[in-house]
Amino acid sequence: MSDGTTTAGLGPVVGEERMLIDGELRAARSGKVFETVNPATGEVLGVAADGSADDLDDAIGAARRAFDSTDWSTNVDRRVAGLRQLHAALVARTEELRPMTVAEVGAPLGMTHHAQLNTPIESLAWVADLLEGYAFETDLGNAAPLGIPSHRWIRREATGVVGAVTPWNVPHQINLAKLGPALAAGNTVVLKPAPDTPWCATVLGRIIAEDTDIPPGVVNVVPSADHAVGALLSSDPRVDMVSFTGSTATGRKVMVAASESIKKVFLELGGKSAFVVLDDADFGGACATAAFTVCTHAGQGCVITTRLIVPRSRFDEAVEATAKVMAVLPAGDPTDPGTVCGPLISARQRDRVEEYLRLAVADGGSFVLGGGRPEGLSAGFFVEPTLIVGLPNSSRVAQEEIFGPVLTVIPHDGDDDAVALANDSIYGLSGSVWGERDRAISVANRIRTGTMGINGGLWFSPDVPFGGYRQSGVGRESGIAGFEEYLETKSLAEPA
């Protein structure tokens, strides 16, 4: 266990150095560790075990044995009990996890009461409820295929060993969105977290080991500073499925590696989502929402709407309204309850965002607001919320995922043009439309994305499937559809 600094007003930051393999909290075989850093201050919080290919091999072996030699995959009551124990333990430790989450993720404190901590924990209760009532068998009745009277039924079974690779932006949300349904379905799991936020996963491993009766090997957590270690989950034939959330570029590599053993793949990848405002919309509400959304967690979210597509006839009005709200949401200390826009996760990510800002200017864009580093926050990895005009939808800044508080405003010439602009992207993850209800729904139905908000409606919930079209991914997370991603379907028949 690692004790880092004390987060102002929140208490001590308590992490976990050790990985979890086969029920044992242990160091890396090599003894190596790597640092985890507070992105708001640049200070080292502590260290985590630096897992290697050998450690991952141990973890995969443990998961394979647990799946093949225990009743975890077939004992629904055991799985329900394990999930409820984990939920109860996380609820009991929520206030211990909160300062660690703010410190390691740079998550604004307010977000930890929602998507960054509390909501993911509560999603486990929903998964356990789903499991208790789920019908793993469906009777299809009798028929006589080829003249042979037969009774047929469908059985749904666990896929096997799942390799879960997760990112740093909302680690609790995505760790639990993979772990909960995978375990409920009867799988065993090897979790490889992002090197920027190892403690969010290793602390989860410790809680599973110490506070639940989930059998050894069912959950394994292997942090590593080396991204190549996680890539081994895609190629190892003992792994039956890879569940990956991250960039589209890495997702392509996962698909290629997984193809060697034809394993199941779930991919939740990038986004460049459009926020479409129609000419009859509530402009004040729409532009305020667009501004707030892109500032949230410094824009580090795959579903965040980073292209604001507004009527050309009201372009200046939209820019002014959006800038007015963004101006009162500056980058700030994530421990402050009023902060919406915290730091970027690392110096590397800040440099990446700043390179896009330079590119915006080089391509003819201009900053209505922001465009640099905020004053007084030089110790951390901060970028000002930035509003850009003057760039076409074809520009790199309007086409590529930046993962920063950067919003590009683009004019449209009516509903058809707005739809065309929104769909002019390799991505299709999310989006938003504001306007008269029926008209807005019609536009939303024409935009090729996996999720859409209409006039401020919010789809985010444990029971709602989430995923993307096109290069934003394959499959769905959450909801019944997300649970069933982790199942195989077997068809059976006997003489009628």
VEXFI-82043 format. One line per field, with one value per residue (C-alpha): residue number from 1; residue in one letter; x, y, z. Coordinates in steps of 0.5 Angstrom, whole numbers, plus 500, padded with zeros to 3 digits. Layout:
N
nr	c(NUM ...)
rest	c(A ...)
x	c(X ...)
y	c(Y ...)
z	c(Z ...)
//
This chain:
496
nr	c(1 2 3 4 5 6 7 8 9 10 11 12 13 14 15 16 17 18 19 20 21 22 23 24 25 26 27 28 29 30 31 32 33 34 35 36 37 38 39 40 41 42 43 44 45 46 47 48 49 50 51 52 53 54 55 56 57 58 59 60 61 62 63 64 65 66 67 68 69 70 71 72 73 74 75 76 77 78 79 80 81 82 83 84 85 86 87 88 89 90 91 92 93 94 95 96 97 98 99 100 101 102 103 104 105 106 107 108 109 110 111 112 113 114 115 116 117 118 119 120 121 122 123 124 125 126 127 128 129 130 131 132 133 134 135 136 137 138 139 140 141 142 143 144 145 146 147 148 149 150 151 152 153 154 155 156 157 158 159 160 161 162 163 164 165 166 167 168 169 170 171 172 173 174 175 176 177 178 179 180 181 182 183 184 185 186 187 188 189 190 191 192 193 194 195 196 197 198 199 200 201 202 203 204 205 206 207 208 209 210 211 212 213 214 215 216 217 218 219 220 221 222 223 224 225 226 227 228 229 230 231 232 233 234 235 236 237 238 239 240 241 242 243 244 245 246 247 248 249 250 251 252 253 254 255 256 257 258 259 260 261 262 263 264 265 266 267 268 269 270 271 272 273 274 275 276 277 278 279 280 281 282 283 284 285 286 287 288 289 290 291 292 293 294 295 296 297 298 299 300 301 302 303 304 305 306 307 308 309 310 311 312 313 314 315 316 317 318 319 320 321 322 323 324 325 326 327 328 329 330 331 332 333 334 335 336 337 338 339 340 341 342 343 344 345 346 347 348 349 350 351 352 353 354 355 356 357 358 359 360 361 362 363 364 365 366 367 368 369 370 371 372 373 374 375 376 377 378 379 380 381 382 383 384 385 386 387 388 389 390 391 392 393 394 395 396 397 398 399 400 401 402 403 404 405 406 407 408 409 410 411 412 413 414 415 416 417 418 419 420 421 422 423 424 425 426 427 428 429 430 431 432 433 434 435 436 437 438 439 440 441 442 443 444 445 446 447 448 449 450 451 452 453 454 455 456 457 458 459 460 461 462 463 464 465 466 467 468 469 470 471 472 473 474 475 476 477 478 479 480 481 482 483 484 485 486 487 488 489 490 491 492 493 494 495 496)
rest	c(M S D G T T T A G L G P V V G E E R M L I D G E L R A A R S G K V F E T V N P A T G E V L G V A A D G S A D D L D D A I G A A R R A F D S T D W S T N V D R R V A G L R Q L H A A L V A R T E E L R P M T V A E V G A P L G M T H H A Q L N T P I E S L A W V A D L L E G Y A F E T D L G N A A P L G I P S H R W I R R E A T G V V G A V T P W N V P H Q I N L A K L G P A L A A G N T V V L K P A P D T P W C A T V L G R I I A E D T D I P P G V V N V V P S A D H A V G A L L S S D P R V D M V S F T G S T A T G R K V M V A A S E S I K K V F L E L G G K S A F V V L D D A D F G G A C A T A A F T V C T H A G Q G C V I T T R L I V P R S R F D E A V E A T A K V M A V L P A G D P T D P G T V C G P L I S A R Q R D R V E E Y L R L A V A D G G S F V L G G G R P E G L S A G F F V E P T L I V G L P N S S R V A Q E E I F G P V L T V I P H D G D D D A V A L A N D S I Y G L S G S V W G E R D R A I S V A N R I R T G T M G I N G G L W F S P D V P F G G Y R Q S G V G R E S G I A G F E E Y L E T K S L A E P A)
x	c(500 503 501 502 501 494 489 487 481 480 484 490 492 492 494 497 504 502 499 494 495 492 489 496 498 505 511 513 517 523 522 521 516 514 512 504 504 499 497 495 502 507 509 510 504 508 509 506 509 512 509 513 511 513 508 502 504 503 496 493 495 491 485 485 486 480 476 477 478 473 465 465 463 457 455 451 449 457 458 452 455 462 459 455 461 465 460 459 466 467 461 464 471 468 471 478 478 476 482 486 482 482 490 492 487 486 479 475 472 465 466 468 461 458 462 469 467 460 456 461 461 453 453 456 449 445 450 448 441 441 445 440 434 438 435 441 437 431 427 425 420 419 420 422 428 429 423 426 422 426 426 431 434 439 444 448 455 461 466 472 479 478 483 481 485 483 485 486 481 475 479 474 468 471 475 468 464 469 470 462 459 465 465 457 457 462 469 475 479 486 486 491 490 493 500 498 493 495 493 485 486 491 487 481 485 487 479 477 483 481 474 471 470 472 476 484 485 478 481 488 491 497 500 506 509 510 504 507 505 498 498 500 493 491 496 496 491 489 485 478 476 480 476 479 478 483 485 483 490 491 484 487 493 488 484 490 493 487 486 491 487 480 478 472 474 470 473 471 475 476 471 470 463 458 454 449 445 439 436 430 434 434 441 443 442 445 451 452 451 457 461 460 461 468 471 469 475 479 476 479 473 471 464 465 463 468 465 460 456 451 447 451 446 447 454 457 451 453 460 459 454 459 465 461 460 467 470 467 470 477 482 483 485 481 480 476 469 467 473 470 476 482 489 491 493 501 506 506 498 499 504 500 494 499 501 494 493 499 496 490 493 498 491 488 484 484 482 476 478 484 490 495 497 493 497 498 498 505 506 501 499 494 491 486 479 480 475 477 474 476 477 473 470 476 482 486 483 476 477 482 481 485 483 483 479 478 472 472 466 463 458 452 447 441 439 442 448 449 448 453 458 457 457 464 468 472 468 461 461 456 453 448 442 438 432 425 423 421 426 432 430 430 437 439 436 441 447 451 453 452 449 446 443 437 436 440 438 443 443 449 447 448 442 444 448 454 459 460 459 465 472 469 469 466 460 457 459 453 446 444 447 454 453 452 458 461 457 457 451 450 444 442 437 434 429 422)
y	c(500 507 513 519 527 529 532 539 538 531 527 522 520 512 508 501 499 491 488 482 475 469 472 474 482 482 486 485 479 484 488 494 500 506 513 515 523 528 532 538 539 535 532 524 521 514 508 502 495 495 489 485 480 475 478 478 471 469 473 470 463 464 467 461 456 459 459 452 449 452 453 461 461 456 458 464 465 465 471 475 474 477 483 485 484 488 494 494 494 500 504 503 506 511 517 513 513 520 524 518 519 527 526 521 523 530 529 535 534 535 529 524 525 522 519 519 515 514 513 507 504 504 501 494 494 494 489 484 486 484 478 475 476 474 468 464 459 461 455 455 450 444 444 438 441 436 432 430 432 436 440 446 451 457 457 463 461 465 467 465 469 477 481 488 494 501 508 514 519 516 510 507 508 504 499 497 498 492 488 488 485 480 477 477 473 468 470 471 477 480 488 492 499 505 507 514 512 505 506 506 499 496 499 495 489 490 491 485 481 483 484 479 472 472 466 467 468 470 478 479 486 488 495 497 503 499 499 493 489 490 489 481 480 481 476 470 464 463 469 469 476 483 489 495 502 507 511 508 508 503 499 498 494 490 488 486 482 479 476 471 467 469 472 476 484 489 496 503 508 515 521 527 529 534 539 541 547 548 555 554 552 555 558 560 554 550 554 554 547 546 550 547 540 541 544 538 534 539 536 529 525 521 523 530 534 538 541 546 546 552 556 561 566 566 564 571 570 563 564 570 566 560 564 568 561 558 565 563 556 557 551 550 546 540 540 546 544 549 547 544 544 541 539 535 528 529 534 529 530 538 538 534 539 545 542 542 549 551 547 551 558 555 553 560 559 564 564 567 565 561 558 558 556 559 564 561 554 553 547 542 540 546 549 554 553 555 557 557 560 560 553 548 542 538 541 537 540 539 532 529 527 532 530 537 543 545 547 549 553 551 554 550 552 548 541 537 541 540 533 532 536 532 525 528 524 517 517 516 516 521 528 533 536 542 545 544 537 533 537 535 528 527 530 526 520 522 522 516 515 511 516 522 527 532 538 537 530 525 518 516 510 503 501 504 501 505 505 507 507 507 508 509 502 495 493 496 497 497 495 488 489 490 485 480 482 477 471 466 463 455 452 445 440 433 429 432)
z	c(500 498 502 498 499 503 498 500 504 502 507 505 498 499 493 492 489 488 483 484 481 483 489 491 492 490 487 480 478 477 483 478 480 476 478 478 478 480 474 478 481 477 484 485 489 489 485 482 481 474 471 465 460 465 470 465 463 470 470 464 467 473 469 465 471 475 469 467 474 478 478 477 470 472 479 478 486 487 482 485 492 489 485 491 496 491 491 498 499 494 497 504 501 497 501 501 494 493 494 491 484 485 485 480 475 476 476 478 485 483 478 483 485 479 473 476 482 485 479 477 484 483 476 480 484 477 474 480 479 472 473 478 474 467 463 461 457 452 450 442 443 438 430 425 421 416 418 425 431 435 442 441 446 447 452 454 457 459 453 458 459 458 457 459 457 460 459 464 463 467 470 475 470 465 469 473 466 464 470 472 466 465 472 472 465 468 465 469 467 467 467 464 466 463 466 468 473 476 483 480 478 483 489 486 486 493 495 491 495 502 502 497 496 489 488 486 479 477 477 476 475 472 472 467 464 458 453 450 456 455 447 449 451 444 441 447 445 452 452 449 448 449 451 450 451 448 441 434 432 438 437 430 432 437 432 428 434 436 429 429 434 432 439 440 441 444 442 445 441 439 438 434 436 433 437 432 433 429 427 432 438 445 443 450 453 447 447 454 454 449 453 459 456 452 459 463 465 461 455 456 454 448 448 449 443 440 434 435 428 428 423 419 420 427 427 431 436 437 438 443 447 448 449 455 458 457 460 467 467 467 468 476 482 481 489 489 488 483 478 472 468 471 469 463 465 463 460 454 453 454 449 444 445 444 438 435 438 434 428 428 427 422 418 419 425 430 438 441 447 450 446 452 459 464 469 476 474 472 476 473 466 464 458 458 455 448 442 435 429 422 420 416 418 413 418 422 428 426 424 429 437 441 448 451 452 445 441 434 431 424 420 417 412 414 417 411 411 419 418 412 417 423 419 415 420 421 428 430 438 440 439 441 437 439 436 435 438 432 427 432 433 425 425 430 427 421 424 424 432 437 442 441 446 444 447 453 454 458 456 460 465 467 463 457 451 449 443 436 429 424 427 434 436 435 440 446 453 459 459 457 450 454 459 453 449 454 453 447 445 444 440 443 440 443 440 441)
//
